[in-house]
Structure formats: structure tokens, C-alpha cells
Amino acid sequence: MIKNLISLKDLSKEDIEDILKVASKIKKYPFRYSSKLKNKTLLMLFAKPSLRTHLSFEVAALQLGGHAIFYNMGDSTIGKKESVKDAVKLLLAFVEV
């Protein structure tokens, strides 16, 4: 089931425990997960600069066999030159949900 994470407040205690268990397994056995994101692209939309988050997500995507794209919303034309609806259609054509 696809679940969008908007806020940590949306997660139950069990959700957080499950995430930490999986993270622990990935850290302990990284080779088992090295192709988990094969042929997948992570689109990272950032409203504010964030060095640690940007780098950690990009490195994680690469280590899991995927690719990451950084998109700075501050420099974006979304909502200015093109509608949010059109932009979402375009973004969904390039990245998997």
C-alpha cells in the first residue's frame, strides 16, 4: 500500500518501529538492498535549502540502486508560468509514485 508521508505526526508508534527495524536491517546488510530502487527515480522537492537532507537522500537513493533528482521550489516556475495541475502531470510522467 502506498502511503504518503506528510508529517511524522501521521505515523503510528508501530509505523515508526517498523521503519526503524527496516532501517536497521539495511544498515546491517546493505548489499541485500543495493538494487531495491533499481530503475527508480526519487524526485526531491525542496522549499528551503537543506544540505544534510539533500545529501543523505541522494546518497541513499544511489546506494539502493536508484537515482535522485533535486528540485528547488524557490527557483521553480510551478504556479507561476505553469499551473500546479500541469506540473504534477509532467512530474508523474517522469517519476514513479
C-alpha positions in Angstrom: 0.0 0.0 0.0 1.3 3.4 -0.9 1.4 5.8 1.9 2.5 9.5 1.6 4.4 10.9 4.5 3.4 14.5 5.1 4.3 14.7 8.8 5.7 12.3 11.4 2.6 13.0 13.4 0.7 11.0 10.7 2.6 7.8 11.7 1.6 5.5 14.5 4.1 4.1 17.0 4.0 0.8 15.1 4.8 2.6 11.8 7.8 4.2 13.4 9.0 1.0 14.9 8.7 -0.8 11.6 10.6 2.0 9.8 13.4 1.7 12.4 13.5 -2.1 12.0 13.9 -1.9 8.3 16.5 0.9 8.6 18.5 -1.3 11.0 18.4 -4.2 8.5 19.5 -2.0 5.7 22.4 -0.6 7.7 23.4 -4.1 8.9 23.1 -5.8 5.4 23.4 -3.0 2.8 24.3 -5.5 0.0 20.9 -7.1 0.3 19.2 -3.8 -0.6 21.7 -2.5 -3.2 19.2 -2.9 -6.0 15.9 -2.1 -4.2 15.5 1.1 -6.1 16.8 -0.2 -9.5 15.2 1.8 -12.3 13.6 4.1 -9.9 13.9 7.9 -9.6 13.5 9.8 -6.4 12.3 13.4 -7.0 13.2 15.6 -4.1 11.1 18.9 -4.0 12.7 21.4 -1.6 11.1 24.6 -0.5 14.2 25.6 1.6 17.9 24.8 1.3 18.8 21.7 3.3 22.3 20.3 2.9 22.0 17.3 5.2 18.6 16.1 3.9 19.5 16.7 0.3 22.8 14.8 0.5 21.5 12.0 2.7 18.6 11.3 0.4 20.7 11.5 -2.7 23.3 9.1 -1.3 20.7 6.7 0.0 19.0 6.6 -3.5 22.3 5.8 -5.1 23.3 3.2 -2.5 19.9 1.5 -3.1 20.5 1.4 -6.9 18.3 4.4 -7.8 18.7 7.9 -9.0 17.8 11.2 -7.2 16.7 14.5 -8.7 17.0 17.7 -6.6 14.3 20.3 -7.5 14.5 23.7 -5.8 10.9 25.0 -5.5 12.3 28.5 -4.8 13.6 28.7 -8.4 10.5 26.9 -9.8 8.1 28.1 -12.4 5.4 25.9 -10.9 2.4 28.1 -10.0 3.9 31.0 -12.0 4.5 30.1 -15.6 2.6 26.8 -15.5 -0.2 25.5 -13.4 0.3 23.2 -10.4 -2.0 20.7 -12.1 0.1 20.7 -15.4 3.3 20.4 -13.4 2.1 17.5 -11.4 1.1 15.6 -14.6 4.6 16.3 -16.0 6.4 15.2 -12.8 4.3 12.0 -12.6 5.3 11.1 -16.1 8.9 11.0 -15.1 8.9 9.6 -11.6 7.0 6.6 -10.1 4.6 7.2 -7.2 
